[in-house]
Structure formats: structure tokens, C-alpha cells
Amino acid sequence: MAAEASIPGIKRVAFVSGAARGIGLAIAERLARDGCHVIMADLNAQSIGVSAQKLQAAGLSATPAVLDVRDRKAVSALFDTLPRLDVAVNNAAIFSDKEFFSLTEDDFRSTYEVNVVGLFIVAQEAARRMGEGSRIINIGSRSYLGGRNHAHYIASKGAVASLTRGMAIDLASKGIYVNAVAPGVIETDMFHSVSPERRAEMLKLQLTGKFGQPADIANAVGFLAAATTEYITGQVLHVDGGKSLGGPMS
Ligand SMILES: NC(=O)c1ccc[n+]([C@@H]2O[C@H](COP(=O)([O-])OP(=O)(O)OC[C@H]3O[C@@H](n4cnc5c(N)ncnc54)[C@H](O)[C@@H]3O)[C@@H](O)[C@H]2O)c1
């Protein structure tokens, strides 16, 4: 077990990006329930305050932060205010459903800027401040294996999987474990940006006959973040009801 995690009375500190809603909010709640003080960061100033208040009202330890993960200076300034940093969850991402011939270079650039470069900035600034036994957990997507009408997003999530492997190797000597969770279709606002017709098609392709919930991803992150989980690094954990096993792609 990481030495600092075993000091009684000292909370582990976790950072979660994109924590205002959906999967990020569920992850923040899970880590707070597991005993972490959670820094809940999001671009959406209004929602992040409301979401953090909900956790605080439930007796959990959480602080909101308005943050754009693309802004290195802001990320660095936020991390400088923390007494310690044990867990960093890179969850913030953007998605758009777009047919291949209507995709533009700007679609690629804006998606990469958040999903890959923003993730890299947070991971690098976090790793500079982390001690042995710390965790970086990246939220990828099962769709990096293939999917229809979002090639730019798929490519960005492929980069998240590769970056996870590269960082796991580079940070192993510092004792930092780096893993990714690749969700299948999870019922959140991001998912509801897809048309009802497409959602009905996607449901037919679910081996389990149902979509996942934010808590399914939070459970996987809770496992990877736990101080008792050791010796796992550079892995992509698919939480997708078996979708990554093959069969028709959504
Ligand atoms: N919902 C799904 O079906 C699904 C499937 C596979 C992977 N994922 C991944 O799970 C993660 C969360 O997905 P979700 O469905 O909860 O998304 P969501 O769109 O509901 O929430 C994303 C949050 O990230 C924030 N955000 C966006 N850009 C940001 C930036 N530059 N800086 C800081 N915050 C920013 C948004 O304000 C929002 O609160 C993402 O990485 C997504 O790619 C989701």
C-alpha cells in the first residue's frame, strides 16, 4: 500500500475533470465516498458549483474548481494550491456525431485539443506533484475499437489508450500507476446528444440488451484508484457490457 495512504487522518486528494455532470460527477462522488477529498473541475462554472454542493450536502468532502483542461497555467495554478495529489482522473472530453464527409480539420483539432492535449497537460502537471503510489486514470472509450459517424472522436480515444501505455512506462519509476477505463454506451447528456433513432439502433447492438450507467464507470475508477489496488499499470479496462468482444460496431 502507498505509504501516504496509510497515514491515519490524512485524506487522499483526488482531482476529477469534467465533474459537473454525467460520468465525471459519478466518479467524484465515488472517490469522495471512498474517503478522498475531491477537487471537482469543469469548464461549466454554474454546474460545477451546484454539483459540488450536492456532494457537500451529502456530507462528502469536495471542492469545485472552474477549469479548462486546455489551459496549462490554470491547471498548474490549481494544483499548486493542493497540499497533495494522489489521484487524477482525466474525464473531461467532447464528442460530436458527424458523418465522415462532413468532418473538418477544425472538428479534429478541437476534439484533440480537449480529449488528448488537455488530458496530457493535466497528467503531466499532476505527475510532477505526485508521490509514489499515486494514480492517473484516463477515461477513454470503447469506440476507439470502431464506430460509425465519429471518426475524429474515435481517433482521439485511440490516442488516449496509447498515451496511457506510454505514460505508464515513463512514470513507473516514480511509482505512479497509469490506467484507462474505456466505457461502452453510458446514459449521460453526452449520449443524449445522439439522435433517438441512432440510440435505438445502438441498443440493438448491446450484447446485454441495455446501456451502462455512470456508476458502472465510477466503480471501475474506484477500483483502480483504491490504495489497495497495486501492480496494475498501462491497462485499458473495458466497461462496456462486452461490446469490445466484437460483433457489430455501433
Ligand atoms: N457517455 C458515453 O456513452 C461515453 C462513452 C464512452 C466514453 N465516454 C467518455 O466518458 C467521459 C465523460 O462522458 P460524459 O458522457 O459524462 O460526458 P458529458 O458531456 O456529459 O460531460 C463532460 C463534462 O466535461 C466538461 N468539459 C468539456 N470540455 C472541458 C474542458 N475543456 N475543460 C474542463 N471540462 C470540460 C463538460 O462541461 C461536461 O461537464 C468522456 O471522456 C467521454 O468521452 C462517454
The ligand as an ORCA input file, in Angstrom:
! r2SCAN-3c Opt
* xyz 0 1
  N     -21.490      8.782    -22.332
  C     -20.965      7.804    -23.043
  O     -21.678      6.953    -23.646
  C     -19.480      7.636    -23.135
  C     -18.987      6.533    -23.824
  C     -17.630      6.344    -23.915
  C     -16.761      7.245    -23.307
  N     -17.266      8.318    -22.644
  C     -16.288      9.237    -22.031
  O     -16.618      9.430    -20.659
  C     -16.245     10.770    -20.263
  C     -17.439     11.507    -19.677
  O     -18.526     11.431    -20.580
  P     -19.958     12.020    -20.242
  O     -20.924     11.256    -21.072
  O     -20.151     12.105    -18.770
  O     -19.789     13.498    -20.882
  P     -20.611     14.849    -20.648
  O     -20.570     15.597    -21.937
  O     -21.950     14.558    -20.048
  O     -19.725     15.606    -19.567
  C     -18.432     16.076    -19.904
  C     -18.057     17.191    -18.947
  O     -16.765     17.674    -19.354
  C     -16.771     19.090    -19.300
  N     -15.746     19.631    -20.199
  C     -15.777     19.652    -21.566
  N     -14.699     20.273    -22.036
  C     -13.947     20.654    -20.966
  C     -12.705     21.337    -20.802
  N     -12.019     21.795    -21.873
  N     -12.227     21.531    -19.547
  C     -12.920     21.104    -18.469
  N     -14.110     20.475    -18.553
  C     -14.617     20.241    -19.787
  C     -18.185     19.487    -19.712
  O     -18.525     20.810    -19.282
  C     -19.022     18.394    -19.040
  O     -19.429     18.789    -17.740
  C     -15.656     11.417    -21.524
  O     -14.256     11.237    -21.527
  C     -16.273     10.619    -22.641
  O     -15.525     10.680    -23.825
  C     -18.593      8.543    -22.537
*
